[in-house]
Amino acid sequence: MGEAKRRKDAMGEKYGQPQQERIMPWVPVTKSQAEIFVKWTTRGAWIGIGIMVAAWVTIRFIGPAFGWWQVV
């Protein structure tokens, strides 16, 4: 019981309340969780853009270069 009492004395009024601030009081998501979500979705978007560009280059330039002899 001593550790809980020391923690309560050290934290004062903040004891028993959520450690991190929420985005909005009714949304159960903290600000740090929101930042992590934005970081991961931004990274995923850039990966998707890179895959799309690679597919476009393959279909537009590399594909016809290997198949030119079949058209003639």
CNS distance restraints for C-alpha pairs under 8 A (distance, minus, plus):
assign (resid   1 and name CA) (resid   5 and name CA) 6.45 0.50 0.50
assign (resid   2 and name CA) (resid   6 and name CA) 6.22 0.50 0.50
assign (resid   3 and name CA) (resid   7 and name CA) 6.12 0.50 0.50
assign (resid   4 and name CA) (resid   8 and name CA) 6.07 0.50 0.50
assign (resid   5 and name CA) (resid   9 and name CA) 6.17 0.50 0.50
assign (resid   6 and name CA) (resid  10 and name CA) 6.09 0.50 0.50
assign (resid   7 and name CA) (resid  11 and name CA) 6.03 0.50 0.50
assign (resid   7 and name CA) (resid  15 and name CA) 7.64 0.50 0.50
assign (resid   8 and name CA) (resid  12 and name CA) 5.82 0.50 0.50
assign (resid   8 and name CA) (resid  15 and name CA) 5.56 0.50 0.50
assign (resid  11 and name CA) (resid  15 and name CA) 5.34 0.50 0.50
assign (resid  20 and name CA) (resid  30 and name CA) 6.21 0.50 0.50
assign (resid  20 and name CA) (resid  31 and name CA) 7.36 0.50 0.50
assign (resid  20 and name CA) (resid  32 and name CA) 7.91 0.50 0.50
assign (resid  21 and name CA) (resid  30 and name CA) 5.74 0.50 0.50
assign (resid  21 and name CA) (resid  31 and name CA) 6.37 0.50 0.50
assign (resid  22 and name CA) (resid  27 and name CA) 6.97 0.50 0.50
assign (resid  22 and name CA) (resid  28 and name CA) 6.72 0.50 0.50
assign (resid  22 and name CA) (resid  29 and name CA) 5.66 0.50 0.50
assign (resid  22 and name CA) (resid  30 and name CA) 4.10 0.50 0.50
assign (resid  22 and name CA) (resid  31 and name CA) 5.75 0.50 0.50
assign (resid  23 and name CA) (resid  27 and name CA) 6.61 0.50 0.50
assign (resid  23 and name CA) (resid  28 and name CA) 7.96 0.50 0.50
assign (resid  23 and name CA) (resid  29 and name CA) 6.23 0.50 0.50
assign (resid  23 and name CA) (resid  30 and name CA) 5.68 0.50 0.50
assign (resid  23 and name CA) (resid  31 and name CA) 5.55 0.50 0.50
assign (resid  23 and name CA) (resid  34 and name CA) 7.96 0.50 0.50
assign (resid  24 and name CA) (resid  28 and name CA) 7.91 0.50 0.50
assign (resid  24 and name CA) (resid  29 and name CA) 7.98 0.50 0.50
assign (resid  29 and name CA) (resid  33 and name CA) 6.30 0.50 0.50
assign (resid  29 and name CA) (resid  34 and name CA) 6.77 0.50 0.50
assign (resid  30 and name CA) (resid  34 and name CA) 6.36 0.50 0.50
assign (resid  31 and name CA) (resid  35 and name CA) 6.26 0.50 0.50
assign (resid  32 and name CA) (resid  36 and name CA) 6.27 0.50 0.50
assign (resid  33 and name CA) (resid  37 and name CA) 6.20 0.50 0.50
assign (resid  34 and name CA) (resid  38 and name CA) 6.23 0.50 0.50
assign (resid  35 and name CA) (resid  39 and name CA) 6.15 0.50 0.50
assign (resid  36 and name CA) (resid  40 and name CA) 6.24 0.50 0.50
assign (resid  37 and name CA) (resid  41 and name CA) 6.11 0.50 0.50
assign (resid  38 and name CA) (resid  42 and name CA) 5.95 0.50 0.50
assign (resid  39 and name CA) (resid  43 and name CA) 6.25 0.50 0.50
assign (resid  40 and name CA) (resid  44 and name CA) 6.09 0.50 0.50
assign (resid  41 and name CA) (resid  45 and name CA) 6.06 0.50 0.50
assign (resid  42 and name CA) (resid  46 and name CA) 6.37 0.50 0.50
assign (resid  43 and name CA) (resid  47 and name CA) 6.26 0.50 0.50
assign (resid  44 and name CA) (resid  48 and name CA) 6.14 0.50 0.50
assign (resid  45 and name CA) (resid  49 and name CA) 6.20 0.50 0.50
assign (resid  46 and name CA) (resid  50 and name CA) 6.17 0.50 0.50
assign (resid  47 and name CA) (resid  51 and name CA) 6.24 0.50 0.50
assign (resid  48 and name CA) (resid  52 and name CA) 6.12 0.50 0.50
assign (resid  49 and name CA) (resid  53 and name CA) 6.19 0.50 0.50
assign (resid  50 and name CA) (resid  54 and name CA) 6.16 0.50 0.50
assign (resid  51 and name CA) (resid  55 and name CA) 6.10 0.50 0.50
assign (resid  52 and name CA) (resid  56 and name CA) 6.10 0.50 0.50
assign (resid  53 and name CA) (resid  57 and name CA) 6.14 0.50 0.50
assign (resid  54 and name CA) (resid  58 and name CA) 6.13 0.50 0.50
assign (resid  55 and name CA) (resid  59 and name CA) 6.08 0.50 0.50
assign (resid  56 and name CA) (resid  60 and name CA) 5.77 0.50 0.50
assign (resid  57 and name CA) (resid  61 and name CA) 5.61 0.50 0.50
assign (resid  57 and name CA) (resid  62 and name CA) 6.82 0.50 0.50
assign (resid  58 and name CA) (resid  62 and name CA) 4.81 0.50 0.50
assign (resid  58 and name CA) (resid  63 and name CA) 5.86 0.50 0.50
assign (resid  59 and name CA) (resid  63 and name CA) 5.08 0.50 0.50
assign (resid  59 and name CA) (resid  64 and name CA) 7.41 0.50 0.50
assign (resid  60 and name CA) (resid  64 and name CA) 6.88 0.50 0.50
assign (resid  61 and name CA) (resid  65 and name CA) 6.33 0.50 0.50
assign (resid  62 and name CA) (resid  66 and name CA) 6.50 0.50 0.50
assign (resid  63 and name CA) (resid  67 and name CA) 6.39 0.50 0.50
assign (resid  64 and name CA) (resid  68 and name CA) 5.72 0.50 0.50
assign (resid  67 and name CA) (resid  71 and name CA) 7.14 0.50 0.50
assign (resid  68 and name CA) (resid  72 and name CA) 6.95 0.50 0.50
